[in-house]
Amino acid sequence: MSELVAGEGIVRRLWPTETDKFRDHLLRLDKESRRLRFAHSVTDAFIEEYARRMTQYGSLVYGHVVDGTVRGAAELRRLGDTWGDEAEAAFSVERPWQDHGVGTELMGRVLRAARNRNIGRLYMSCLADNAKMQAIARKHAALLRYESGDVVGEILPAQPSYLSLATEAAQDRMGFIIAVLDLQARLVRAA
């Protein structure tokens, strides 16, 4: 495989109609990447169900999309039935796209989304041997602590600003347009 070009792809929000792209990304994760993402081994059936329920969990999902294919994903997941003071973040990046800044970019997007929803505490939980996730969390000023063999990261997002709200809105609009164009292209290819 050729070396990836830094900046390849686009990070954008994934819409409820794109759960298949999220699912396919999770299914492409190798065994070790799946273990690190879910903190244990998971089956294809588990991933199918997990992705299907993406919007039911109250998640916002951002994807690193390369040529219409999700190669990395980050979730901002509410804790409880509504957005409150706390939320959880989770990430996955396919092996060929790791170590190219994709996780850091996804983390920044989730952090801004948390900020704009007045989340006071953003948690990330990972296995103690997930050094890459811990490094990304540190880049975003997370406080890391060990709990029962896992590492829990905690970030206190800033208050939303006009600029953070406007930036998210503009990027979501552009991402929606790209998603619609991608859907049209898939329909044309299928016809």
HUWO-V198185 format. One record per backbone hydrogen bond with DSSP energy under -1.0 kcal/mol. CO is the residue of the C=O (numbers start at 0). NH is the residue of the N-H. If there is no record, write none. Layout:
((CO:NH) (CO:NH))
//
This chain:
((4:7) (9:64) (11:62) (14:17) (17:21) (18:22) (19:23) (20:24) (21:25) (22:26) (23:27) (29:33) (30:34) (31:35) (32:36) (33:37) (34:38) (42:46) (43:47) (44:48) (45:49) (46:50) (47:51) (48:52) (50:53) (52:56) (53:58) (54:57) (59:75) (60:13) (61:73) (62:11) (63:70) (64:9) (65:68) (68:65) (70:93) (71:63) (72:91) (73:61) (74:89) (75:59) (76:87) (84:119) (84:120) (85:78) (86:122) (87:76) (89:74) (91:72) (93:96) (94:97) (100:104) (101:105) (102:106) (103:107) (104:108) (105:109) (106:110) (107:111) (108:112) (109:113) (110:114) (111:115) (113:118) (114:117) (120:86) (121:154) (122:88) (123:152) (125:150) (126:129) (128:130) (129:133) (130:134) (131:135) (132:136) (133:137) (134:138) (136:141) (137:140) (142:153) (144:151) (146:149) (148:127) (149:146) (150:125) (151:144) (152:123) (153:142) (154:121) (160:164) (161:165) (162:166) (163:167) (164:168) (165:169) (166:170) (167:171) (168:172) (169:173) (170:174) (171:175) (172:176) (173:177) (174:178) (175:179) (176:180) (177:181) (178:182) (179:183) (180:184) (181:185) (182:186) (183:187) (184:188) (185:189) (186:190))
//
